[in-house]
Structure formats: C-alpha cells, structure tokens
Amino acid sequence: MAEYELYCFAQSGNAYRVALMLELVGADWSPVFVDFFKGGETRTPKYREEVNEMGEVPVLRHGARRLTQSSVCLTYLSRRFGKFQTQGEDEELEAWRWMVFDNQKLNGFLGTYRFFRNFLPTPGDPAVLAFLRGRAEGALAVVDKRLGKAPFLIGERPTVADVSLCGYLYYPAEEFGFDIAATYPNVAAFLERMKALPGWKHPYDLMPGWPMAK
Amino acid sequence: MAEYELYCFAQSGNAYRVALMLELVGADWSPVFVDFFKGGETRTPKYREEVNEMGEVPVLRHGARRLTQSSVCLTYLSRRFGKFQTQGEDEELEAWRWMVFDNQKLNGFLGTYRFFRNFLPTPGDPAVLAFLRGRAEGALAVVDKRLGKAPFLIGERPTVADVSLCGYLYYPAEEFGFDIAATYPNVAAFLERMKALPGWKHPYDLMPGWPMAK
C-alpha cells in the first residue's frame, strides 16, 4: 500500500491541488477513485460517515490521519516534505489569506461554474452561470494584478498558495467557454511557471476517471 | 489610537467574526467604517491600493501589520491573546478545515444570499437566490450534524473555528426569509453557547453603519 492515499477524481480541481502537490514533493501515493458523477458517491451516507462528513473530495489518508480541505492537505504535505513551505508567521498568514480567497472566490466559483456548465444532467440556469462566472472573473482579475508584481503569490518562490491556485486553471478552455490564459496574461505566465516545475502533470493525466465512461 | 483597528461595517458577517473576537479576547480596538453600500468603497482603486487588494472587509491593522481574510485575523488574534487557540497540529488542521468550509460553503454562500436578497438596488435573480440558499443550507446541515456530537466544532471548548462560524448566523431571520435557528437545532444551541461567552455582542451593536442612513 502506498504511504499516502488520495480520494479523488479527474474532474475535481480541488483534488488536483493535492494530487499535484503529491507529485511535486515526490510522495509515494495512490489514488482512490470516487465515483462522483455516476454514483453520487460523496452524497451517500456511507461516504459521509466513513470518509468525509463534508461530502467532498479530496480526502488525504496518511496512516491514521484523514485530512480534508485541499488547503489543509497542502499545508500538511509541505510540512512533511519541507517543500513549498512559507517562512515565518507573516508569510504563513499571507499564504493562508490567498488560499482562503482562492477557495471561496476564485477556484470556488470557477469550479462550480464549470460543473454547472458541463456536468449537470440538464444545463445550469443561465443566471446562475452568469453569477458564478462574474464572481470567478472578479477574483481572477485580483490575482492577475497580484501576479503582475511577482512571479508567485507571495514572492519569488512557489508556496502552498500557488499549488492551491492551480485548482481548475489547467482544464481545457472549452470547458469554461472562455480562455482564462488569454484574458489574464499574468495568470497565464504563472501557470507556465508552475508547469515547468519537476513533477508537474495535467489533472487528466494524474487522477482516475478521464475520459468519462458513457 | 487604539491598538487594533478593524475596517468593517455592521452588515458584514465576515467583519463580525473579527469584531466579535476582538471583544471576546478583550482587545483595545476601534472600528474604521467602510462605506460599502453608498460609496462602494471596497471597489475603489484607492481602497484596493491602500487597504486591501482583494477589495473586501474585514481588514485588521495592528502596528505595521495589515491582515485580511477573517480566518487569518482570527488565527492571529488567538495567538496574540492565547485564547480560542487549538492545541497541537491535529486540532490546528481540524480548525482550519472547518474555517475553510465555512468561508466557502456556509457563511460564504449564506452571506452572499443575504446580500442579494436585501441590499441590491434591484432584487437578485430568483434562480441565483435559490442556488445560494440551497448551497448554504447544504452546509448548514453538515454543521448541524457535527454540532449534534459536541458543543463546539472541534470538541468541548470554543476555538477560532467557532468564532468564524458565527459569521452571518446572528442576523435577523427576516433578512434570510427563513429561520436558521428553527431549522437547525444544534446550530441554534451552539449560537446560544457562543452568546453566553463574556464579551459577546450582536453585530448590529458592535460595528458602525446600522441602521442604514436613508
């Protein structure tokens, strides 16, 4: 059995953050496929009782520990491997600030928008889609401005906050209906920098469940 | 000048978390009123350049430090005052897990729902309102179940995660159009426990801007 197990599926940018981190730090890990789409597995009482009461992926198992929320998993892994860590309290708090912003406002809304646009049995309501995209683009503009000042969110080197930011940003433009990289050039340059890190992989190459079974 | 300054306004449950914490730990603090509604102050270039590039409240000033994101402010204050802290890494990560969930899924959606329902020049789109309320209620159900097992989110004593959870939950039921306390009894009992802590105050008694000027 691998040292780390990650409950995930290929279409989840939240799970991707942790899968990417596991690759970037060189962890011994294996995925546990969660059948989110066909089986609604995260909504079952069994999953909520035995895996995650929040009904979400990712879940990271390490020995007796079971961690959830990607930002928590990233923090844990950065400490264990001594990579992508922040230095001192000011940097620690700054990285957390961007991770919370990212979870709520950037990838939080962007991931939900993509879900409503692509993966519902019937297309999502246009007003809801417009709301979600508007919020996500507002957050993308904030981050694009930030990344015009330094190569990574809190300065010259990548930290947990940068791995978090990757979330949904490498998924194909057609899934969003607009080209994030073309609209937000500093975000695009950042994504290329992250892509150049040893161990980087695309979410569809890293987690099970893609392409989707018909 | 007070030791701590909090950029806030009475209707912001995100700012309330930090204002409440400042009261609960007995800090020397004063509010800085942010004219969110009439002046759109958080959207101005001046605010984004000089106060918070994320265009949000709360912002906590302490000496040369300027902290944003309520969960970061709560963590900082808990360390400075040695109150509402977690013990050890497992508790630390567990509290963070609930704060991120709260920010994205519970108070994140609930606060946006309340904003769309009450504070827009024209009422928010019904489909968007239904989406936001549905998400918020899903998260409330998760937390209600959790709080059926222990008096506070991570056990027997209140921590930063519990102060965060208070967010929008004390605002009047008519602002939501449904009674949170009546629907989620364990959440209701939790809110009474928090209310009993020395220093507790209602958001409308703690921050400037209420009642709103016509």
HADDOCK unambig.tbl for C-alpha pairs under 7 A between the chains (distance, minus, plus):
assign (segid A and resid 53 and name CA) (segid B and resid 142 and name CA) 6.91 0.50 0.50
assign (segid A and resid 54 and name CA) (segid B and resid 142 and name CA) 6.17 0.50 0.50
assign (segid A and resid 68 and name CA) (segid B and resid 97 and name CA) 6.68 0.50 0.50
assign (segid A and resid 69 and name CA) (segid B and resid 97 and name CA) 5.69 0.50 0.50
assign (segid A and resid 72 and name CA) (segid B and resid 93 and name CA) 6.11 0.50 0.50
assign (segid A and resid 72 and name CA) (segid B and resid 96 and name CA) 6.79 0.50 0.50
assign (segid A and resid 72 and name CA) (segid B and resid 97 and name CA) 6.27 0.50 0.50
assign (segid A and resid 93 and name CA) (segid B and resid 72 and name CA) 6.11 0.50 0.50
assign (segid A and resid 96 and name CA) (segid B and resid 72 and name CA) 6.80 0.50 0.50
assign (segid A and resid 97 and name CA) (segid B and resid 68 and name CA) 6.69 0.50 0.50
assign (segid A and resid 97 and name CA) (segid B and resid 69 and name CA) 5.70 0.50 0.50
assign (segid A and resid 97 and name CA) (segid B and resid 72 and name CA) 6.28 0.50 0.50
assign (segid A and resid 100 and name CA) (segid B and resid 100 and name CA) 6.33 0.50 0.50
assign (segid A and resid 103 and name CA) (segid B and resid 104 and name CA) 6.29 0.50 0.50
assign (segid A and resid 104 and name CA) (segid B and resid 103 and name CA) 6.28 0.50 0.50
assign (segid A and resid 104 and name CA) (segid B and resid 104 and name CA) 4.26 0.50 0.50
assign (segid A and resid 104 and name CA) (segid B and resid 108 and name CA) 6.97 0.50 0.50
assign (segid A and resid 108 and name CA) (segid B and resid 104 and name CA) 6.98 0.50 0.50
assign (segid A and resid 127 and name CA) (segid B and resid 127 and name CA) 6.62 0.50 0.50
assign (segid A and resid 127 and name CA) (segid B and resid 128 and name CA) 6.40 0.50 0.50
assign (segid A and resid 128 and name CA) (segid B and resid 127 and name CA) 6.40 0.50 0.50
assign (segid A and resid 128 and name CA) (segid B and resid 128 and name CA) 5.06 0.50 0.50
assign (segid A and resid 142 and name CA) (segid B and resid 53 and name CA) 6.90 0.50 0.50
assign (segid A and resid 142 and name CA) (segid B and resid 54 and name CA) 6.17 0.50 0.50
